[in-house]
Amino acid sequence: MKDKNIVVNNIEALNDALDIALTKDESVVLYGQDAGYEGGVFRATKGLQQKHGVERVWDSPIAENAMLGVAIGAATQGIKPIVEIQFSGFSFLAMNQLFTHAARFRTRSRGRYSCPIVVRMPMGGGIKALEHHSESLEALYATIPGLKIVLPSNPYDTKGLLLAAINDPDPVVFFEPKKIYRSFKQEIPSSYYEVPIGKANIVTNGKDLTIVSYGSPLIDMIHLVNEMKISHPDISIELIDLRTIKPIDEKTIFKSVVKTGRLLVVHEATYSFSLSSEIISRVTSKCFYDLKAPPGKVTGWDITVPYANGEKYFFDIKQRTIDAIEAIMSEQF
């Protein structure tokens, strides 16, 4: 019998994945601030406590360091904790546990113990939130050996990557771009499936320019590529959705750059010491003689994300991306 499909947004895809995981595996537990009775600040866990009980889905105190400490201890004893940090900007207090313990357990125990925890974090801006609610911290977490970093852009990947993360034997930080929580819907399978961690997705094929993006800006890039087919029909763009920040699928990026000869990286995190810098560094190291022009990047600014009135200027990347594309296409080595 063919699987029934459902039409969901990203929040609903998260809820569906969590429900499936809790139903499928009794070792899975879920907790966070307001994640139980209320269903989370964004309602990603709505109805799960009522269905699976307070012993498997519960509200935690406002103590991020303790929340992760408990998860690590439970994970070493056969439990698979899913911890919801209310906003990624609140995760600074949990970094001690994640960086010095969770990420090191496999190495520290010489492989005797793994630490299968998933840390879910709403991230990024675009919803006119307050301070510590709009950070993009993926590059910071990616520097830590032992952590896997996932950042989906659509409901299909959100569900499949979350189920893969829950089934992974090592700690996974699962970033959720809240700007696109409810911005669009997609038809996805209602049954269990996984999207492999570490595998990028080629969204559109092209021959002149490779654009690498992920999360919320990836959706902007899809619209931009479609618009440029009309406004710039002479520019054929290959768009890559990274999906996983770490491990990074450099093979897909390299193959694309070898074909197109040009690279542009787009994300909302800060300009300096960012994922775009890492990608450009790897491409210039491995594909230098294939490049027809210097790589470029369009990113957020090196400032704290502004409050509501200034946020639109921080995230207005459309014209800057068009300018970057035209500059790269006109340049050559």
Legacy VTK file of the C-alpha trace (Angstrom):
# vtk DataFile Version 3.0
C-alpha trace
ASCII
DATASET POLYDATA
POINTS 333 float
0.000 0.000 0.000
1.330 3.418 -0.923
2.199 5.663 2.026
-0.292 8.410 2.728
1.127 11.905 2.350
0.414 14.907 4.560
0.691 18.619 3.818
2.488 20.397 6.654
4.617 23.392 7.562
7.907 23.108 9.427
6.331 23.217 12.896
3.906 20.454 11.961
6.748 18.417 10.443
8.668 18.701 13.720
5.634 17.627 15.711
5.017 14.668 13.401
8.645 13.512 13.638
8.668 13.777 17.425
5.372 11.898 17.694
6.696 9.104 15.455
9.955 8.859 17.428
8.169 8.692 20.782
5.779 6.047 19.453
8.477 3.964 17.777
11.079 3.919 20.562
10.242 3.834 24.274
13.745 5.020 25.149
13.032 8.441 23.581
12.081 11.229 26.009
11.427 14.901 25.354
11.638 17.899 27.636
12.260 21.642 27.718
10.887 24.901 29.038
7.123 24.809 28.368
7.684 21.819 26.065
5.235 19.633 27.979
1.815 20.981 28.941
1.904 24.071 26.682
3.560 22.323 23.742
6.537 24.680 23.517
6.732 28.395 22.857
6.182 27.742 19.121
3.882 24.726 19.745
6.251 22.249 18.101
5.493 19.730 20.871
1.763 20.426 21.073
-0.262 17.404 22.194
2.735 15.142 22.789
2.529 15.145 26.584
-1.175 14.359 26.440
-0.488 11.431 24.095
2.721 9.996 25.545
2.451 10.965 29.218
4.319 13.202 31.650
7.033 10.597 32.242
8.204 10.922 28.640
7.312 14.527 27.773
7.710 17.102 30.508
8.436 20.723 31.397
11.924 21.494 32.622
13.003 24.322 34.934
14.722 27.394 33.519
18.165 25.857 33.873
19.789 25.103 30.507
23.025 23.809 32.033
21.128 21.319 34.191
18.862 20.329 31.303
21.853 19.230 29.239
23.626 17.650 32.196
20.636 15.438 32.886
20.418 14.525 29.191
24.052 13.453 29.076
23.719 11.224 32.108
20.533 9.669 30.752
22.068 9.144 27.307
24.924 7.091 28.729
22.361 4.769 30.337
20.304 3.902 27.267
17.873 6.829 27.141
17.550 9.012 24.019
16.779 12.522 25.287
15.487 15.284 23.034
16.069 18.628 24.731
14.337 21.780 23.555
16.218 25.006 24.230
13.589 27.712 23.942
15.810 29.966 21.774
19.361 29.347 20.559
20.463 32.520 22.335
19.633 30.808 25.627
22.032 27.964 24.865
25.142 29.780 26.061
24.439 28.454 29.557
24.366 24.888 28.198
27.622 25.102 26.247
29.661 23.825 29.163
27.770 20.524 29.179
27.646 20.222 25.386
31.223 21.195 24.668
33.102 19.648 27.576
31.044 16.499 28.123
28.501 15.489 25.436
30.863 16.110 22.515
33.734 14.234 24.225
32.034 11.160 25.633
32.917 8.802 22.795
36.572 9.878 22.835
36.765 10.082 26.627
35.426 6.548 27.064
37.504 5.155 24.170
34.299 4.221 22.395
32.615 2.442 25.283
29.888 5.086 25.596
28.044 7.196 23.078
25.861 10.184 23.831
22.696 10.010 21.678
21.076 13.328 22.540
19.333 15.803 20.246
19.323 19.462 21.234
16.606 21.375 19.377
17.034 25.140 19.113
14.844 27.713 17.341
17.369 30.054 15.710
17.803 33.091 13.511
15.834 36.292 13.144
13.034 37.584 11.015
10.216 37.563 13.570
10.992 40.873 15.344
11.984 39.167 18.578
13.900 40.464 21.570
17.606 40.237 22.400
19.007 36.681 22.653
16.160 35.449 20.449
17.659 35.973 16.983
21.183 34.558 17.017
22.647 32.324 14.304
25.224 30.230 16.152
25.812 27.357 13.754
29.468 28.228 13.041
30.254 28.458 16.763
28.846 24.979 17.441
30.496 23.573 14.328
33.959 24.259 15.759
33.459 21.623 18.460
34.668 18.092 17.575
32.090 15.426 18.383
28.973 17.482 17.632
26.866 17.153 14.488
25.037 20.284 13.360
21.812 20.129 11.329
19.878 23.076 9.871
16.934 22.225 7.561
15.009 24.584 5.290
11.764 22.754 4.458
9.242 20.353 6.033
10.485 17.238 4.196
14.043 17.741 5.399
12.918 18.881 8.842
11.105 15.618 9.518
13.665 13.340 7.878
16.695 14.995 9.422
15.144 15.102 12.896
14.369 11.377 12.774
17.919 10.719 11.560
19.277 12.862 14.395
17.237 10.985 17.013
18.551 7.705 15.625
22.168 8.930 15.585
24.468 7.540 18.305
26.193 10.880 18.891
25.015 14.337 20.008
23.235 16.394 17.361
22.441 20.103 17.584
19.282 20.629 15.550
18.791 24.262 14.580
15.289 25.328 13.502
14.945 28.608 11.539
11.915 30.128 13.192
11.288 32.641 10.399
10.084 29.760 8.215
8.307 27.739 10.913
4.926 28.531 9.346
5.799 30.422 6.162
4.853 27.647 3.715
3.644 24.054 3.515
4.924 20.996 1.682
3.603 17.530 0.954
5.642 14.874 2.778
5.223 11.169 3.682
3.254 10.491 6.845
5.391 7.432 7.653
8.887 7.141 9.100
11.768 8.168 6.857
15.233 9.626 7.325
17.203 12.227 5.394
20.917 11.372 5.701
22.959 13.672 7.914
25.900 15.039 5.961
24.311 15.067 2.501
23.515 18.366 0.750
20.686 18.781 -1.740
20.962 20.304 -5.217
17.777 22.366 -5.438
18.291 23.674 -8.970
20.840 22.638 -11.573
22.921 25.251 -13.360
26.149 25.788 -15.265
27.332 29.350 -14.594
27.285 29.942 -10.819
27.026 27.849 -7.653
25.085 29.347 -4.740
25.393 27.546 -1.403
22.867 28.426 1.287
20.802 26.847 4.069
17.954 27.527 6.484
15.780 30.589 6.020
17.915 32.331 3.340
17.707 29.186 1.208
14.005 29.909 0.673
14.881 33.451 -0.372
17.411 32.028 -2.823
14.818 29.727 -4.411
12.606 32.748 -5.123
15.583 34.756 -6.340
16.772 32.051 -8.728
13.273 31.805 -10.213
13.090 35.595 -10.648
16.521 35.727 -12.254
15.471 33.190 -14.877
13.367 36.063 -16.226
15.530 39.105 -15.376
18.897 37.445 -16.098
18.160 34.532 -18.475
21.819 34.376 -19.473
22.884 33.315 -15.940
22.283 29.635 -15.061
22.463 29.111 -11.285
23.043 25.861 -9.411
21.534 26.211 -5.931
22.714 23.913 -3.132
20.891 23.502 0.188
23.594 22.480 2.649
21.081 20.937 5.117
23.901 19.750 7.412
26.480 22.203 8.706
28.653 19.472 10.172
29.595 17.100 8.662
29.641 19.368 5.621
29.063 17.812 2.210
32.106 19.315 0.548
32.051 16.764 -2.289
28.743 18.109 -3.617
30.033 21.675 -3.361
33.339 20.851 -5.068
31.630 18.990 -7.909
29.313 21.920 -8.520
32.093 24.537 -8.448
34.201 22.478 -10.858
31.222 22.601 -13.236
30.270 26.270 -12.831
33.615 27.874 -11.970
31.977 30.410 -9.668
30.789 30.363 -6.047
28.545 32.503 -3.858
27.670 31.576 -0.252
24.576 33.130 1.351
23.545 32.936 5.020
22.170 35.175 7.769
24.950 34.570 10.316
27.677 37.162 10.748
30.247 37.907 8.045
33.430 37.220 10.006
34.595 33.739 11.070
31.486 32.198 9.546
30.507 29.102 7.589
30.869 31.059 4.349
34.531 31.659 5.171
35.047 27.937 5.771
33.343 26.935 2.527
35.286 29.472 0.464
38.536 28.360 2.116
37.907 24.719 1.218
36.857 25.536 -2.338
39.907 27.705 -3.015
42.118 24.983 -1.556
40.658 22.123 -3.620
39.192 23.796 -6.710
41.395 26.858 -7.218
42.284 26.138 -10.833
38.630 25.510 -11.673
37.534 28.950 -10.475
36.799 31.553 -13.133
36.299 34.389 -10.623
36.915 35.076 -6.916
34.236 33.485 -4.658
31.807 35.793 -2.891
29.502 35.782 0.099
26.370 37.596 1.233
25.804 37.367 4.987
24.495 39.134 8.032
26.477 42.007 9.477
29.020 41.809 12.299
26.591 43.273 14.806
24.010 42.035 17.269
20.726 41.455 15.446
18.763 44.727 15.758
15.416 45.102 17.464
12.177 45.135 15.478
12.523 48.516 13.750
16.005 47.767 12.409
15.707 44.062 11.746
14.508 44.458 8.157
17.762 46.156 7.202
19.801 43.305 8.689
17.931 40.614 6.769
17.331 42.397 3.468
19.698 40.278 1.386
17.869 40.164 -1.953
19.460 43.190 -3.623
22.861 42.457 -2.084
22.682 38.950 -3.540
21.762 40.241 -6.990
24.662 42.702 -6.822
27.027 39.905 -5.740
25.885 37.649 -8.585
26.416 40.383 -11.167
29.851 41.184 -9.727
30.978 37.536 -9.749
29.727 37.021 -13.288
31.603 40.087 -14.513
34.872 39.220 -12.756
37.504 36.748 -13.808
40.969 35.704 -12.757
LINES 1 334
333 0 1 2 3 4 5 6 7 8 9 10 11 12 13 14 15 16 17 18 19 20 21 22 23 24 25 26 27 28 29 30 31 32 33 34 35 36 37 38 39 40 41 42 43 44 45 46 47 48 49 50 51 52 53 54 55 56 57 58 59 60 61 62 63 64 65 66 67 68 69 70 71 72 73 74 75 76 77 78 79 80 81 82 83 84 85 86 87 88 89 90 91 92 93 94 95 96 97 98 99 100 101 102 103 104 105 106 107 108 109 110 111 112 113 114 115 116 117 118 119 120 121 122 123 124 125 126 127 128 129 130 131 132 133 134 135 136 137 138 139 140 141 142 143 144 145 146 147 148 149 150 151 152 153 154 155 156 157 158 159 160 161 162 163 164 165 166 167 168 169 170 171 172 173 174 175 176 177 178 179 180 181 182 183 184 185 186 187 188 189 190 191 192 193 194 195 196 197 198 199 200 201 202 203 204 205 206 207 208 209 210 211 212 213 214 215 216 217 218 219 220 221 222 223 224 225 226 227 228 229 230 231 232 233 234 235 236 237 238 239 240 241 242 243 244 245 246 247 248 249 250 251 252 253 254 255 256 257 258 259 260 261 262 263 264 265 266 267 268 269 270 271 272 273 274 275 276 277 278 279 280 281 282 283 284 285 286 287 288 289 290 291 292 293 294 295 296 297 298 299 300 301 302 303 304 305 306 307 308 309 310 311 312 313 314 315 316 317 318 319 320 321 322 323 324 325 326 327 328 329 330 331 332
